[in-house]
């Protein structure tokens, strides 16, 4: 039985690779990842009739998962969730009135669970080298989007009832935007890998 070949993920292609310098780099990357997730979540567009706004959060989640790999990616997204659970206004629809665990148990709760699943999956595929090919990255991004939407829609159905227009609330308004974000992310990482290769060549 053939064994899978494991590659470096993008953030392992530069900077220190061992010792305390590596730990400092990883800590900085976690902080930068949380900042990126926070900013991306705030760039949002409300959808009439839906409790879930369109935002750039999925783009940031998928990109971090692929660039950071499974372990560092999960550390980043879990730290992000932890900060949000403490009540800080870092999620797409959180506010002074709705934040922390109250917000996380609302309409976007399932999508937040999906974020964690998607980061793990994207990181695993990146570890297999799929982040160096645009066609493969497109497939991986589709998988990541599915992992976000499935728990998101299931949670909306449980929260609001299956007699509500769940797909109209939580899927169809976002398809075009997510396809555009997917295409951008699929092109971004292979392009950065090429730049890293040239810089080291």
C-alpha positions in Angstrom: 0.0 0.0 0.0 1.5 3.4 -1.1 2.1 5.9 1.6 1.1 9.6 1.1 4.0 12.0 0.7 3.8 14.9 3.2 5.1 18.3 2.2 5.8 21.5 4.0 2.9 24.0 4.2 3.4 27.5 3.0 4.4 29.1 6.4 7.1 26.4 6.8 8.7 27.5 3.5 10.3 30.6 5.1 11.8 31.7 8.4 13.2 29.6 11.2 12.3 25.9 11.3 13.5 24.8 14.8 14.1 25.9 18.3 12.8 29.0 20.1 12.8 31.0 17.0 10.3 28.6 15.4 8.0 29.0 18.5 8.2 32.8 18.2 7.3 32.6 14.5 4.4 30.3 15.2 3.1 32.7 18.0 3.4 35.6 15.6 1.5 33.7 12.9 -1.3 32.8 15.3 -1.7 36.5 16.3 -1.6 37.5 12.6 -4.2 34.8 11.8 -6.5 36.0 14.5 -6.2 39.5 13.2 -6.9 38.5 9.6 -10.0 36.5 10.7 -11.2 39.4 12.7 -10.8 42.0 10.0 -12.3 39.6 7.3 -15.3 38.9 9.5 -16.0 42.6 9.8 -16.0 43.1 6.0 -19.6 42.1 5.6 -22.7 42.6 3.6 -26.2 42.0 5.0 -28.5 39.7 3.1 -32.2 40.8 3.3 -34.3 38.1 5.0 -31.3 36.1 6.2 -29.9 35.9 9.7 -26.4 35.3 8.3 -24.5 38.1 6.5 -22.0 37.7 3.6 -18.5 38.3 4.8 -14.9 37.5 3.9 -14.6 35.2 6.9 -14.7 32.0 4.8 -11.9 33.3 2.5 -9.7 34.0 5.6 -10.6 30.6 7.2 -9.8 28.6 4.1 -6.6 30.5 3.3 -5.3 30.2 6.9 -6.1 26.5 6.9 -4.1 25.9 3.7 -1.2 28.2 4.5 -0.8 27.2 8.2 -1.3 23.4 8.0 -3.6 21.4 10.3 -1.9 22.0 13.7 -1.1 25.7 13.5 -4.3 26.4 11.6 -6.4 24.7 14.4 -4.4 26.5 17.1 -5.3 29.8 15.3 -9.0 29.1 14.7 -9.5 27.8 18.3 -7.8 30.8 19.8 -10.0 33.0 17.6 -13.1 31.2 18.9 -11.9 31.5 22.5 -11.4 35.2 22.1 -14.9 35.5 20.7 -16.4 33.3 23.4 -15.0 35.8 26.0 -17.2 38.5 24.5 -14.9 40.4 22.2 -16.6 41.7 19.0 -14.6 39.7 16.4 -17.3 37.7 14.7 -19.3 38.8 11.5 -22.5 39.6 13.3 -21.5 40.1 16.9 -22.3 43.4 18.7 -22.5 44.9 22.1 -26.0 43.3 22.5 -25.1 39.9 21.0 -21.6 38.6 21.6 -19.7 35.8 23.3 -21.4 32.5 23.8 -24.8 34.1 23.2 -23.8 35.0 19.7 -22.0 31.7 19.1 -25.1 29.8 19.8 -27.1 32.0 17.4 -27.6 31.7 13.7 -23.9 31.5 12.8 -23.1 28.8 15.4 -23.0 26.0 12.9 -20.8 27.9 10.5 -18.3 28.5 13.3 -18.1 24.7 13.9 -17.6 24.4 10.2 -14.7 26.8 10.3 -12.9 24.5 12.6 -13.6 21.5 10.4 -12.6 23.3 7.2 -9.3 24.5 8.7 -8.3 21.0 9.7 -9.3 19.6 6.2 -7.5 22.4 4.3 -4.4 22.0 6.4 -4.3 18.3 5.8 -4.6 18.7 2.1 -2.0 21.3 2.1 0.3 18.9 4.0 -0.2 16.6 1.0 1.0 19.3 -1.4 -2.4 20.1 -2.9 -1.9 23.8 -2.2 0.8 24.0 -4.9 -1.7 23.4 -7.7 -4.6 25.7 -8.6 -6.9 22.9 -9.9 -6.3 20.8 -6.8 -6.7 23.8 -4.6 -10.1 24.5 -6.2 -11.2 21.0 -5.3 -10.0 21.5 -1.7 -11.7 24.8 -1.4 -15.0 23.2 -2.5 -14.5 20.6 0.2 -13.8 23.3 2.7 -16.9 25.2 1.8 -19.0 22.1 2.1 -17.6 21.5 5.6 -18.6 25.0 6.5 -22.1 24.9 5.0 -23.2 21.4 6.2 -23.1 22.1 10.0 -24.2 25.7 9.3 -27.4 24.6 7.6 -28.0 21.8 10.0 -27.7 24.3 12.9 -30.1 26.8 11.2 -32.6 24.1 10.8 -32.4 23.0 14.4 -32.5 26.6 15.7 -35.3 28.1 13.5 -37.2 24.9 12.4 -37.1 23.0 9.2 -40.3 24.7 8.1 -38.3 27.8 7.5 -36.5 28.6 4.2 -33.1 27.3 5.5 -31.4 27.1 2.1 -32.6 30.6 1.2 -31.3 31.9 4.5 -28.0 30.1 4.7 -26.8 28.9 1.3 -28.2 30.3 -1.9 -27.5 34.1 -1.2 -23.8 33.2 -0.7 -23.1 30.8 -3.6 -21.8 33.4 -6.1 -19.7 35.3 -3.6 -18.2 32.1 -2.2 -17.4 30.8 -5.7 -15.5 34.1 -6.3 -13.7 33.8 -3.0 -12.9 30.1 -3.7 -11.4 31.0 -7.1 -9.3 33.8 -5.5 -8.0 31.5 -2.7 -7.3 28.6 -5.2 -5.1 30.9 -7.3 -3.5 32.7 -4.3 -1.6 29.9 -2.6 0.0 28.3 -5.7 1.1 31.8 -6.8 2.7 32.5 -3.4 4.5 29.1 -3.6 6.0 30.1 -6.9 7.2 33.4 -5.4 8.7 31.5 -2.5 10.4 29.1 -4.9 11.9 32.0 -7.0 13.1 33.8 -3.8 14.9 30.7 -2.7 16.2 29.7 -6.1 
